[in-house]
Amino acid sequence: MKLVIVSDKILNEVLASPIYTETEIMFLNKGNRLTENAIKRLKKMSITSIYIEDGNDEMSLQEVLPTANKLSALKIMKELLEEIKSKNYVDDKKVYDIIKEILQNINLSENAVLLNNLAPNDDLSKLGVHSIDITILAAMVGNRKKYDEKKLLNLTVSALLHDIGKLFTSKNNHVDTAYNLVKKNVVFGATIYVSIRQLYEREDGQGPLGLIGENIYEFAKIINICNEYLEIINNEKGILPHMAIEKIAAEGAARFSADIYRDFVQSIYCYPNGLPVKLSNNLYGIVIMQNKDNPTRPIIAVRQDNNYNFCNLQEKLTLFISDVIL
């Protein structure tokens, strides 16, 4: 199977991983051919990349969070968001139920992929999916930083609630609204609501609060870079992980902490399994496995004479990925 951008180029290709609606109904099943109408609907539902069959069975797909658990978390998340909107109060029990669902089922293997396989039905669902995806990414970074259980819990709660202010305003002050909502519940500690308040701070001090470097809480830095990554992936046409990371890197030290950027890149893996690539020796292949701690040097199934041979870029130091084939 291979990872592709949703576009007219994949007409009549065979889907390799199912797509679900938020109500747990299967929109497209594995094995279905992608019609013109299906591609249009996928685009409309903000499904930007999918896996299709390519005759290569060397790779098995692992999910960072299994779809069943993500759907379960989303159901509670929607209830939570509806309640926040009607009562102006954040139910801590629902929050911790969602976090428990995520942390107890997350796959932190370097070969697991965060799938874009849920189609939100409305803006509330879209906010819920985004919040859960940010939480998953933050958990991956927190694990990379070897956070203990309590610290990881506070980080992921901060990530889950960072955008709840958007229930009331679309303006930039939505973080202030979220900060005040979370602070009203005494169960949530200061590290949680302070991290939400500092979400858009920059290393160079040009953020809304003017905080610089070490004065910005670490959770806020992690959520900031996770949020930027997902915004790029979901809102820009034809963007895959390596491109999003390149765009983030272009902003450099002015916006993101060097340490947080490094941990983020080491957590995400810029060339996900299933990505079709061209190597510097002009051979073509598919990424089939990651090398832990070395995200730019994955293992490639290289296509030669209608056969696939393995190439471990961590061992073949003279080779590198020269292009991604879209």
C-alpha positions in Angstrom: 0.0 0.0 0.0 1.1 3.6 -0.4 0.2 7.0 1.0 -1.2 9.5 -1.5 -2.8 12.9 -1.6 -6.5 13.0 -2.3 -6.8 14.3 -5.8 -8.1 13.4 -9.3 -4.9 11.4 -9.8 -6.2 8.5 -7.7 -9.4 7.9 -9.7 -10.1 4.2 -9.9 -7.4 3.3 -7.4 -8.3 0.8 -4.6 -8.6 2.0 -1.1 -6.3 0.2 1.4 -7.6 1.6 4.7 -11.3 2.3 5.5 -12.8 5.8 6.0 -15.4 6.4 8.7 -17.9 9.0 9.6 -17.9 10.3 13.2 -21.0 8.3 13.8 -19.0 5.1 13.3 -20.6 4.4 9.9 -18.1 3.3 7.3 -18.1 5.8 4.4 -15.6 3.8 2.2 -14.3 0.3 3.0 -11.0 -1.2 2.2 -11.0 -2.6 -1.3 -13.4 -0.1 -2.7 -12.5 1.7 -6.0 -12.3 5.4 -5.7 -14.8 7.0 -8.0 -15.0 10.6 -9.1 -17.8 11.2 -6.6 -16.0 9.5 -3.8 -12.9 11.7 -4.3 -15.1 14.9 -4.3 -16.7 13.8 -1.1 -13.4 13.0 0.6 -12.1 16.5 -0.3 -15.3 18.1 1.0 -14.9 16.1 4.3 -11.3 17.4 4.7 -9.8 13.9 4.2 -6.5 15.1 2.6 -4.4 11.9 2.4 -5.3 8.2 2.2 -3.7 4.8 1.7 -4.3 2.9 -1.6 -3.2 -0.5 -2.8 -0.1 -0.7 -5.0 0.6 -4.5 -5.1 3.3 -4.1 -2.4 2.5 -6.2 0.7 5.7 -5.5 2.6 4.1 -2.9 4.8 1.4 -3.4 7.4 -0.5 -0.3 8.6 -0.3 0.5 12.3 -2.5 3.3 13.8 -1.2 5.6 16.5 -4.7 5.4 18.0 -6.9 2.6 16.7 -10.0 4.0 14.9 -12.4 2.4 17.4 -10.7 4.2 20.3 -10.6 7.5 18.4 -14.3 7.2 17.7 -15.0 6.5 21.3 -13.0 9.5 22.4 -14.7 11.7 19.8 -18.2 10.7 21.0 -17.3 11.9 24.6 -15.5 14.9 23.1 -18.6 16.1 21.3 -20.7 15.7 24.5 -18.1 17.7 26.3 -18.1 20.5 23.7 -21.9 20.7 23.6 -21.9 20.9 27.4 -19.2 23.6 27.6 -21.2 25.7 25.0 -24.4 25.4 26.9 -23.1 25.7 30.5 -19.9 27.7 30.2 -18.2 25.0 32.3 -15.7 22.2 31.6 -16.6 18.8 33.0 -13.4 17.4 34.3 -14.7 13.8 34.4 -15.4 13.8 30.7 -12.0 15.4 30.0 -10.2 12.6 32.0 -12.4 9.9 30.3 -11.1 11.1 26.9 -7.5 11.3 28.0 -7.7 7.8 29.5 -9.1 6.5 26.3 -6.2 8.0 24.4 -3.3 7.2 26.7 -4.3 3.6 27.5 -4.6 2.8 23.8 -2.0 4.9 22.1 0.7 3.1 20.0 4.0 4.9 20.4 5.9 2.7 18.0 8.0 4.6 15.5 6.0 2.7 12.8 2.6 3.9 13.8 0.8 6.4 11.7 -1.7 9.1 12.7 -4.4 8.4 10.1 -6.6 11.0 8.5 -9.6 8.6 8.3 -12.5 10.3 10.2 -14.9 12.5 8.3 -16.5 15.2 10.6 -20.2 16.0 10.0 -20.1 19.6 11.3 -17.9 22.3 12.9 -18.3 20.8 16.4 -17.1 17.5 15.2 -14.2 19.1 13.3 -13.1 20.9 16.4 -13.4 17.6 18.3 -11.2 15.7 15.8 -8.7 18.5 15.8 -8.5 18.5 19.6 -8.0 14.8 19.8 -5.3 14.8 17.1 -3.4 17.6 18.9 -3.6 15.6 22.1 -2.2 12.5 20.4 0.7 14.5 18.9 1.4 16.1 22.3 1.4 12.7 23.9 3.9 11.5 21.4 6.2 14.4 22.1 5.7 14.1 25.9 6.7 10.4 25.7 9.8 11.4 23.7 10.7 13.8 26.5 10.2 10.9 29.0 7.5 12.8 31.0 6.2 10.9 34.0 2.5 10.0 34.3 1.4 13.1 36.0 3.2 15.5 33.7 2.0 13.6 30.6 -1.6 13.8 31.9 -1.4 17.6 32.4 0.2 18.1 29.0 -2.5 16.1 27.2 -5.4 17.8 29.1 -3.9 21.2 28.1 -3.8 20.0 24.5 -7.3 18.6 24.5 -8.8 21.9 25.8 -6.6 24.4 24.0 -9.2 25.4 21.4 -12.5 25.3 23.4 -12.6 29.1 23.3 -13.6 28.7 19.6 -17.0 27.5 20.7 -17.7 31.2 21.6 -15.4 33.2 19.3 -13.5 32.8 16.1 -11.1 35.7 17.0 -7.6 35.4 18.2 -8.7 35.9 21.8 -10.2 32.4 21.8 -7.2 31.3 24.0 -8.2 33.8 26.7 -11.8 32.4 26.6 -10.4 28.9 26.9 -8.1 30.0 29.7 -11.0 31.5 31.7 -13.2 28.5 31.2 -10.6 26.0 32.3 -9.5 28.1 35.3 -13.1 28.1 36.6 -12.8 24.4 37.4 -10.5 24.0 40.5 -9.7 20.4 39.5 -7.4 21.7 36.7 -4.0 22.9 37.9 -2.3 26.1 36.9 0.1 24.3 34.5 -3.0 23.4 32.4 -4.7 26.8 32.0 -1.4 28.7 31.9 -0.2 26.5 29.0 -3.5 27.3 27.1 -3.0 31.1 27.7 0.5 31.0 26.3 -0.3 28.9 23.2 0.7 31.5 20.6 3.8 32.8 22.3 7.0 32.8 20.3 10.7 32.3 21.2 11.6 35.8 20.0 9.0 37.5 22.2 6.7 38.6 19.3 3.7 36.6 20.6 0.5 38.3 22.1 1.9 38.2 25.7 5.5 39.2 24.7 7.0 36.3 26.6 10.5 35.1 25.6 12.1 31.7 25.5 12.3 30.2 29.0 9.4 32.4 30.2 7.1 30.3 28.0 5.8 27.2 29.7 7.0 24.0 28.0 3.5 22.5 27.5 2.5 25.7 25.5 5.6 25.2 23.3 4.7 21.6 22.5 1.0 22.4 21.8 2.0 25.3 19.6 4.2 23.3 17.3 1.6 20.4 17.2 -1.1 22.9 16.3 1.0 24.5 13.6 1.8 21.1 12.1 -1.9 20.0 11.9 -3.0 23.4 10.6 -0.6 23.0 7.7 -1.5 19.3 7.0 -5.2 19.9 7.1 -5.5 23.3 5.5 -3.0 23.4 2.7 -3.5 21.5 -0.6 -1.2 18.6 -1.3 0.8 18.7 2.0 2.5 15.6 3.5 4.4 15.4 6.8 7.9 16.2 5.4 6.5 19.3 3.7 4.8 20.5 6.8 8.0 20.0 8.8 10.0 21.9 6.2 7.5 24.8 6.5 7.8 24.8 10.3 11.6 24.7 10.1 11.6 27.7 7.8 10.2 29.8 10.7 13.3 28.7 12.7 14.3 29.8 16.2 12.1 32.9 15.9 9.0 31.0 16.7 9.8 27.5 18.0 12.2 26.3 20.7 15.1 24.3 19.1 14.7 21.5 21.8 10.9 21.3 21.2 11.4 21.3 17.4 13.9 18.4 17.7 11.7 16.3 19.9 8.7 17.0 17.7 10.5 15.9 14.5 11.9 12.8 16.3 8.3 11.9 17.4 6.5 12.4 14.1 8.8 10.8 11.5 8.7 13.0 8.4 8.6 10.1 5.9 5.7 8.0 7.1 5.4 4.3 6.1 3.7 3.9 2.7 5.2 7.1 1.2 6.5 6.6 -2.4 9.9 8.1 -2.8 12.8 8.6 -5.2 16.4 7.9 -3.9 19.5 9.8 -4.9 20.6 6.9 -7.1 17.4 7.5 -9.2 15.7 4.3 -8.0 12.1 4.4 -6.7 10.6 2.7 -3.7 8.1 2.8 -0.8 8.9 3.6 2.9 8.1 0.5 4.8 9.7 1.0 8.2 11.2 3.7 10.4 14.6 3.8 12.1 14.0 4.9 15.7 15.8 8.3 16.5 16.7 8.8 12.8 13.5 10.0 11.0 15.2 11.1 7.8 16.8 7.6 7.3 13.9 5.1 7.0 13.9 1.6 5.4 12.8 1.6 1.8 11.4 -1.2 -0.4 13.2 -0.4 -3.6 11.5 -1.4 -6.9 13.9 -3.0 -9.4 12.8 -5.2 -12.3 9.3 -5.6 -10.9 10.7 -6.8 -7.6 11.2 -5.1 -4.3 14.6 -5.1 -2.4 15.2 -3.6 1.0 17.4 -0.6 1.5 18.1 0.7 5.0 19.2 4.3 4.7 20.7 4.2 8.2 23.2 1.7 6.8 23.5 3.1 3.2 24.9 6.4 4.2 25.7 7.5 0.6 22.0 7.3 -0.3 19.2 9.7 0.7 15.6 10.5 -0.3 15.8 13.0 -3.1 12.1 13.4 -3.8 8.6 12.3 -2.7 6.4 11.0 -5.6 2.9 12.4 -5.4 
